[in-house]
C-alpha cells in the first residue's frame, strides 16, 4: 500500500501464509479468525461498527485496516452493512476485494495509500454535503421554480 518494494511485499505474503498455516483460522468463523490472526485494533473497529449498527448510527469506513474490522463485523452480523459508508477505495489490493465482498461502494477512488484516515476525512465531507442538500435545499415547488412563465 505505502509503495513498498516487491521484495518486502513478497516477505509480507510469506509471513501471512506462515501465520495462517500455524494458527489455522476457520474462515467461516469471524471470532476464530479475529482471535487467531487479528489484532486488538481490528477487534475494536469491529466492536465500534457493531455498536453503531445496534444504535442505528452510520459509521465511515476508511482504508484497509478499518475495512478488515468492517469485514469482521459484517461476518458477525450482515445487517451492519446498512450502517457502513466506505469513504474510499485504497490502493491496497485487499481493500477492493473486501469492499466488494461486503457490498460497499466507495464514495471516492483517489489512489490513496496513506493509512492516516485521509479517505474518511475527505469522504465525510461528501456525506455532510449530501445531508445538507437533503435537509436544507428547497424543492422546485418551494423555490417557485416549477411555475409556468406566461
N, C-alpha and C positions, 0 to 999 in steps of 0.2 A: 504494500500500500504506500509506504513512505519512500518509494524509489530505491528499495534495496537491490543489491546485485542478484544475479541468478544463483550464484553460489550460496549466498545467505538464504535466499528463498528456498532452494533445494534442501538446505540444512533444516529449515523450519518444517518442511514437509516430512523429513526423516524423523525429527523429534516428535511431531504429532503422531505419525504412524507408530512409533515406539510406545508412546503414551496410550494409544488406543489398543495396541496389542497387549500391553501389560495390564491395563485396567479393564478391558473388555466391557465397555458400557453397552447396555441394551438400548439401541436407537429408538425403540418403541416406548421407552420409559424415561420421560423427561427428568424425573428426580434422580434416576440412576445415572443418566448422562451428566447431570449437574454435579452430583456428589463424587463422581469418579474422574471427570476431566474438566469440570467447570471451576470458576473462581468465585470468590465472595462477591466481586463486583457484578458478575453476571447473575448470580442468585439475587442480589439486591435489586438489580434492574428488573428482573422478572417479578419480584415481590411488589415493587412500585407499580408496575403495569397491572398486575392482578388487583391491587388495591384501588387503583384508579378506575379500572373497569367495574369493580364491585360498586363503587360510588358514582358511576356514570360520569367520570371526568376524563376528557381526552388527554392523551399523552403523545408528545412528539418523540419519534424515534430518530436518533441521529445516525451514526455510522455503523460500522461492522460490529463492534462490541455491544452497543445498545441493541443492535439488531439480533444478536445472539440471545440476549436477555429477552427480547420480544419473542423469539422463536420458542424459548423455554416456556414463557407464559402462554403462548398460543397452543403449544403441545399439551399443557396442563388444562387449558380451557379455550377452545377455539373462538368462543364469543368475545374474548379480549380483543380480537382483531377489529371489532366495531369501534373501539376506542383508541386505536393506534393511527397516527399520522406519520408517514415516512417523509422526513424533511428532504431527503435527497438520496441519490444512489452514488455511493463512493466508488473509487477506482478498484477497491478490494474485490477480487473475483467472487468471493463467497457472499458478499453483500447483495449483489443482484440475485443470486440463487436463493438466499433466504427470504428476500422480499417477495420474490415470485412464489415461493413455497407458501408463505403466509397469505399471499394475495394482496399485498400492498403496492400501490403505485406511488413512486416518489414524486414529490412536488417539484424537485429540481434535479438536474443532472449536469453538474458543472465540473466533473472530473476532480472532485475534492478528495483529498487523502491525508488531511492534517490530523484527524483524530482529536481535535480540541473542541468539538461542539459547534464548529463553524456552520455546518449544514443546518443544524437546528436553529442557530441564531438567524440565519437567512430565511429558513422555511417558516418560522413562527411569524415573521412579518407578513408573509402571504396569507397565513391563517387569520391574523388580526385584521388585515385589509379586507378579506372576504367577509368576516363577521361585521365589520363596519359598514360595508356596502349593503349587506343583507338587512341590517338593523336601522341604518340611517338614510339610505338613499331613497329619494322619492320615486314612486311609480310614475309611469307616464300620466295616469289619471290624476294623481296628486299634484303633479307639476303642470297640469293643463296642457301637456304635450299632445295628447291624443284628440284634441278638439279640432274639428274641421275648420279650415280657413275659408271664409266666403269670398 
